[in-house]
Amino acid sequence: MTYPFISKLRVIESSAFIAAPLAGLTLAQYGADVIRIDNIGGGIDYGRMPRMPHPQGRGRSLYWTSLNKGKRSIAIDLRRPEGRELIQALVTAPGEDAGVLLTNIGTPWLSHELLEQRRHDVITCTIQGNGDGSTAVDYTVNCATGYPAVTGGGSVEHPVNHVLPAWDIACAYQAAFAVLAAVNHRRITGAGSELKLALADIAFSALSHLGVLSEAELLQQERPSIGNHLYGAFGRDFATKDSQRVMVVAISAGQWKALIRCCDIADAIASLQDKTGLDFSDEAQRFEARDKIAALIEPWFAERPFTEVKIALEENKVCWGQYQTVTELLANDPRASLTNPVFERAVTPGIGEHMSAGAAVRAPALPREPMKSAPYLGTHTDEVLSGLLGLDSGAIGRLHDARIVAGPEQDPTFA
């Protein structure tokens, strides 16, 4: 589902993997016309796992189609000068809300300086690995953040990587925001912008925003590796009698009181405070005594089945969550179902019918349009060349004959 926040904005996207495609998807979800350019036959991420099974090939990528829904697709031979000229023309085509490029490819023929010669107010947003232009991906950046040494009981000698590409995701949303800021700047001043976002800068600036860099610099200390405990307050996972696991968190005073009330341990907590000399109304002191507090809470969960635990936690307004698989999430959790207006049923060519998320912001007063599914490569080649560049059918036909452009695919398989 999309919102009409930026319905006139046109963005040309030349990208791969996560950060840049997700930035384009985000812009599309809020109404932008995002036109994705791919090489004929698909780029380096077009067949990434997971893929739908297909008897004649590898099948269509769920990864690619999920990141590229809501966009238009054109297929061009990016290796040939004629194809590159078409892309440059599309990026710099006239229009008050056009002239925007989103990319992480970093090719010289899409440089800001070159495009600026064709349109003085062009906006380019380039996502990089490192700020010096050298290669990096989420996992090669994350290993330098220090988090693998403290994740899940990890250490410097035995680091534990988390599987969520957090820096790609954060970078994508920063890029979408930066594009809109540059568009607004152009409307006010008439000037274009060259935007560069490095994945490493996103990660390391987040460490600064969260106080992690200052902690190392000013306090000369590293975060401890504490397993599933919550850093700086009380929070941990517990097992129920029937081997379900839940996470409980008590950061605020209200959350702490709710947890004590639910587990009926007020007297035990008071006794523990007396023995330790700590004041558990302070979250930092709760963190200091986390193991002793957990020992008081653990039996309460271990003696009860999950259904009973769930009722008690909810009645006492404890902040908690249940550990579950994605399959269980889809089957049992209303937050990931059609009862949540964020989700809808979609039909993607080559994939079939499935649940799909639209824009996550809820704005009841605004109209909300169904999200278009990811197209086959080249589905919109002819309409884009005609509508944006004014090419007639003869000119477009000659481009097809010369195999400079292609599409749409009829069968999304890979021999």
C-alpha positions in Angstrom: 0.0 0.0 0.0 1.2 3.5 -0.8 0.5 7.0 0.3 0.4 10.1 -2.0 2.9 12.1 0.0 5.4 12.4 -2.9 3.2 11.2 -5.8 4.8 13.5 -8.4 8.5 12.7 -7.6 10.3 10.6 -10.2 13.4 8.6 -9.2 15.6 6.7 -11.5 17.2 3.8 -9.6 20.2 1.8 -10.6 21.1 -0.5 -7.8 21.7 -3.9 -6.3 21.5 -5.8 -3.0 19.6 -4.1 0.0 20.4 -0.5 0.9 19.7 1.3 -2.4 16.7 -0.9 -3.5 15.1 -0.5 0.0 15.6 3.2 -0.3 13.8 3.2 -3.6 11.1 0.9 -2.2 10.5 3.3 0.6 10.1 6.3 -1.8 7.7 4.2 -3.9 5.6 3.3 -0.8 5.0 7.0 -0.2 4.0 7.7 -3.8 7.1 8.3 -5.8 7.4 7.0 -9.4 10.5 4.8 -9.0 11.9 3.5 -12.3 14.4 0.7 -11.8 17.1 0.2 -14.4 18.6 -3.3 -14.9 20.9 -4.9 -17.3 19.1 -7.2 -19.8 18.7 -10.5 -18.0 19.0 -9.0 -14.6 21.8 -7.7 -12.4 24.0 -9.4 -9.8 21.2 -9.7 -7.3 18.4 -10.7 -9.6 18.5 -14.4 -8.7 19.5 -14.2 -5.0 18.0 -16.7 -2.6 15.3 -17.5 -1.6 13.8 -18.4 -4.9 10.6 -20.0 -6.0 11.0 -23.5 -7.3 10.6 -23.9 -11.0 10.8 -27.1 -13.1 12.8 -25.4 -15.9 15.2 -23.3 -13.9 16.0 -21.6 -10.6 12.8 -19.7 -10.4 12.1 -16.1 -9.4 13.8 -14.5 -6.4 11.6 -13.7 -3.4 14.5 -11.5 -2.2 14.5 -9.3 -5.4 10.7 -9.2 -5.9 10.2 -8.1 -2.3 12.6 -5.2 -2.5 11.4 -4.0 -5.9 7.7 -4.0 -5.6 5.9 -0.8 -6.5 8.6 0.2 -9.1 8.6 0.4 -12.9 11.2 -1.7 -14.7 13.2 -1.1 -17.8 15.9 -3.4 -19.2 18.9 -1.9 -21.0 22.3 -3.1 -22.1 24.4 -1.1 -19.6 27.6 -2.2 -21.3 26.9 -0.3 -24.6 27.3 3.4 -25.1 23.8 3.6 -26.6 22.3 2.1 -23.4 24.2 4.4 -21.1 23.1 7.4 -23.2 19.5 6.3 -22.7 20.0 6.1 -18.9 21.7 9.5 -18.7 18.8 10.9 -20.7 16.2 9.3 -18.3 18.0 10.7 -15.2 18.2 14.2 -16.6 14.8 14.3 -18.4 12.9 17.5 -17.7 10.3 18.0 -15.1 10.0 19.9 -11.8 9.8 16.6 -9.9 12.3 14.6 -12.0 16.0 14.6 -12.3 16.7 12.3 -9.4 19.1 9.4 -9.4 19.4 6.7 -6.6 22.3 4.3 -7.0 24.9 2.2 -5.3 26.7 1.1 -8.5 29.1 4.0 -8.7 29.8 3.9 -12.4 31.7 6.9 -13.9 29.1 7.4 -16.6 26.5 8.1 -13.9 28.7 10.5 -12.0 27.1 13.7 -10.6 29.6 15.9 -12.6 28.6 14.2 -15.9 24.9 14.4 -15.2 25.1 17.9 -14.0 26.3 19.0 -17.5 23.0 17.8 -18.9 20.8 19.1 -16.1 22.2 21.7 -13.7 19.7 20.9 -10.9 20.1 17.1 -10.9 20.0 15.3 -7.6 22.2 12.2 -7.3 22.2 9.9 -4.2 25.1 7.4 -4.2 25.3 4.7 -1.5 28.9 3.6 -0.9 30.6 0.9 1.3 33.2 3.1 2.8 33.5 6.9 2.6 36.6 6.6 0.5 34.7 4.6 -2.1 36.2 1.3 -1.3 34.1 -1.8 -1.1 32.2 -2.8 2.0 28.9 -4.6 2.8 26.8 -4.8 5.9 28.7 -7.7 7.4 32.2 -6.3 6.8 31.1 -3.1 8.4 29.3 -4.8 11.3 32.4 -6.7 12.3 34.2 -3.4 13.0 31.4 -2.0 15.2 32.2 -4.2 18.2 28.8 -5.7 18.3 29.8 -9.2 17.3 32.1 -9.3 20.4 29.1 -8.8 22.7 26.2 -10.4 20.8 24.9 -13.7 22.1 27.8 -14.4 24.4 30.3 -13.5 21.8 33.9 -12.3 22.3 36.7 -10.8 20.3 38.1 -14.4 19.9 34.7 -15.9 19.1 32.5 -13.2 17.5 28.8 -13.8 16.9 27.3 -12.1 13.8 23.7 -11.2 13.9 21.8 -12.0 10.7 19.8 -8.8 10.4 21.4 -6.4 7.9 20.9 -3.6 10.2 23.2 -1.1 8.6 21.8 -1.7 5.2 18.3 -1.0 6.5 19.4 2.1 8.4 21.3 3.4 5.4 18.2 2.8 3.1 16.0 5.0 5.3 18.7 7.7 5.6 19.0 7.7 1.8 15.3 8.1 1.2 15.2 10.9 3.7 18.2 12.6 2.1 16.6 12.5 -1.3 13.5 14.2 0.0 15.6 16.8 1.8 17.5 17.5 -1.4 14.2 17.7 -3.4 12.9 20.2 -0.9 16.2 22.2 -1.1 15.9 22.3 -4.9 12.3 23.6 -4.8 13.5 26.4 -2.5 16.8 27.3 -4.1 16.7 25.8 -7.6 20.0 24.0 -6.9 20.7 20.3 -7.3 22.6 18.2 -4.9 25.2 15.5 -4.8 24.5 13.1 -1.9 26.9 10.3 -0.8 26.1 7.9 2.0 28.6 5.4 3.2 27.4 2.2 4.9 30.3 2.5 7.3 29.4 6.1 8.2 25.9 5.0 8.9 27.1 2.3 11.3 29.7 4.3 13.1 27.5 7.4 13.4 24.9 5.1 15.0 27.5 4.1 17.6 28.0 7.7 18.3 24.2 8.5 18.7 23.8 5.5 21.1 26.7 6.6 23.3 28.9 3.6 22.4 31.8 5.6 21.0 31.7 8.0 24.0 31.7 5.1 26.4 34.9 3.7 24.9 36.6 7.1 24.6 35.6 8.8 27.9 35.1 5.8 30.2 37.7 3.6 28.6 35.4 0.6 28.7 33.9 -1.9 26.3 30.3 -3.2 26.5 30.2 -6.6 28.3 29.1 -9.7 26.6 26.0 -10.6 28.6 24.1 -13.1 26.5 20.4 -12.3 26.4 20.4 -9.8 29.2 19.3 -6.3 28.4 22.2 -3.8 28.8 21.7 -1.1 31.4 18.4 -2.3 32.9 16.7 -5.6 33.7 15.6 -7.8 30.8 16.1 -11.4 29.9 14.5 -14.4 28.3 12.9 -17.2 30.4 11.5 -20.6 29.6 8.0 -21.7 30.5 7.1 -25.2 31.9 6.2 -26.4 28.3 9.5 -25.1 26.9 8.2 -21.9 25.3 10.5 -18.9 25.7 9.5 -15.3 26.4 11.5 -12.1 26.7 10.6 -9.7 29.5 11.9 -6.1 29.8 11.8 -3.7 32.7 13.4 -0.5 31.8 10.9 2.1 33.2 9.7 2.2 36.8 6.3 1.1 35.6 7.6 -1.9 33.8 9.7 -3.0 36.8 6.7 -2.7 39.2 4.5 -4.7 36.7 7.0 -7.5 36.6 7.4 -7.7 40.4 3.6 -7.8 40.7 3.1 -10.4 38.1 5.7 -12.8 39.5 4.6 -12.0 43.1 8.2 -11.4 44.3 7.9 -8.1 46.1 9.1 -9.6 49.4 12.0 -11.4 47.8 13.1 -8.3 45.9 13.0 -6.3 49.1 15.1 -8.9 50.8 17.6 -8.9 47.9 17.9 -5.1 48.1 18.7 -5.4 51.8 21.4 -8.0 51.2 23.0 -6.2 48.3 22.6 -2.6 49.4 21.3 -1.8 46.0 18.2 0.3 45.1 16.3 -1.5 42.3 14.2 1.6 41.6 17.3 2.6 39.7 17.6 0.8 36.4 21.4 0.7 36.5 21.3 -1.0 39.9 18.8 -3.5 38.5 21.3 -4.2 35.8 24.1 -4.7 38.3 22.0 -7.4 40.1 20.6 -8.9 37.0 21.6 -12.5 37.7 20.3 -12.4 41.2 17.0 -10.9 40.1 16.7 -13.4 37.3 17.2 -16.3 39.8 14.1 -15.0 41.6 12.0 -14.8 38.5 13.1 -17.9 36.7 11.1 -20.4 38.9 7.9 -18.5 38.3 8.1 -19.1 34.6 9.4 -22.6 34.9 6.4 -23.7 37.0 3.7 -22.5 34.5 2.7 -23.4 31.0 2.9 -20.7 28.3 -0.9 -20.1 28.2 -1.0 -19.3 31.9 2.2 -17.1 31.7 0.7 -15.1 28.8 -2.5 -14.4 30.7 -0.6 -13.2 33.7 1.8 -11.1 31.8 -0.9 -9.3 29.9 -3.1 -8.8 32.9 -0.2 -7.2 34.8 0.8 -5.1 31.8 4.3 -6.5 31.7 6.5 -5.6 28.7 7.1 -8.9 27.1 7.4 -10.8 23.8 7.2 -14.4 22.7 10.1 -16.1 20.8 8.7 -17.7 17.6 9.7 -18.7 14.1 8.6 -16.7 11.1 6.1 -19.5 10.2 4.6 -19.2 13.7 4.5 -15.4 13.3 2.4 -15.7 10.2 0.2 -18.4 11.7 -0.5 -16.9 15.1 0.5 -13.2 15.4 -2.1 -10.6 14.4 0.6 -8.0 14.0 1.7 -9.8 10.9 -1.7 -10.5 9.4 -4.3 -8.8 7.3 -5.9 -7.5 10.5 -3.0 -5.1 10.5 -3.6 -2.4 7.8 0.2 -2.4 6.9 -0.3 -5.7 5.2 -2.3 -6.8 2.1 -2.6 -9.7 -0.3 -0.5 -9.3 -3.4 -0.1 -11.3 -6.6 3.5 -11.1 -8.0 4.2 -12.4 -11.5 6.2 -15.6 -11.3 5.6 -15.9 -7.6 1.9 -16.1 -7.0 -0.3 -14.7 -4.2 1.2 -13.8 -0.9 1.1 -11.4 2.0 3.0 -8.1 1.4 3.8 -5.1 3.5 3.1 -1.6 2.3 4.1 1.7 4.0 4.4 1.2 7.8 3.2 4.7 8.7 -0.4 4.8 9.7 -2.2 7.9 8.4 -6.0 7.3 8.6 -6.9 10.7 7.0 -4.9 10.0 3.8 -6.0 7.7 0.9 -4.0 4.5 0.7 -3.5 2.8 -2.6 -2.7 -0.9 -3.2 1.0 -1.5 -3.7 2.0 -2.7 -7.1 3.9 -6.0 -7.2 7.5 -6.3 -8.5 7.3 -6.5 -12.3 9.3 -8.7 -14.7 12.4 -7.1 -16.0 11.6 -4.7 -18.9 7.9 -4.6 -18.3 7.9 -0.8 -18.6 10.7 -0.4 -21.1 8.6 0.9 -24.0 6.3 3.1 -21.9 9.2 4.8 -20.2 11.2 5.4 -23.3 8.0 6.8 -25.0 6.6 8.7 -22.1 9.9 10.2 -20.7 12.1 10.5 -23.8 9.4 10.9 -26.4 10.7 8.1 -28.6 8.3 6.8 -31.2 7.5 3.2 -31.9 9.9 3.0 -34.8 12.8 4.3 -32.7 12.0 2.0 -29.8 11.7 -0.9 -32.3 15.2 -0.2 -33.6 16.5 -0.3 -30.0 14.9 -3.7 -29.5 16.3 -5.0 -32.8 19.8 -3.9 -31.8 19.3 -5.5 -28.4 20.1 -2.3 -26.6 16.8 -2.6 -24.7 14.6 -5.5 -23.9 11.5 -6.7 -22.1 9.2 -7.7 -20.7 10.4 -11.1 -19.7 8.0 -13.9 -20.3 9.5 -16.5 -18.1 11.6 -15.6 -15.0 13.8 -18.6 -15.0 17.5 -18.9 -15.4 18.9 -21.7 -17.6 
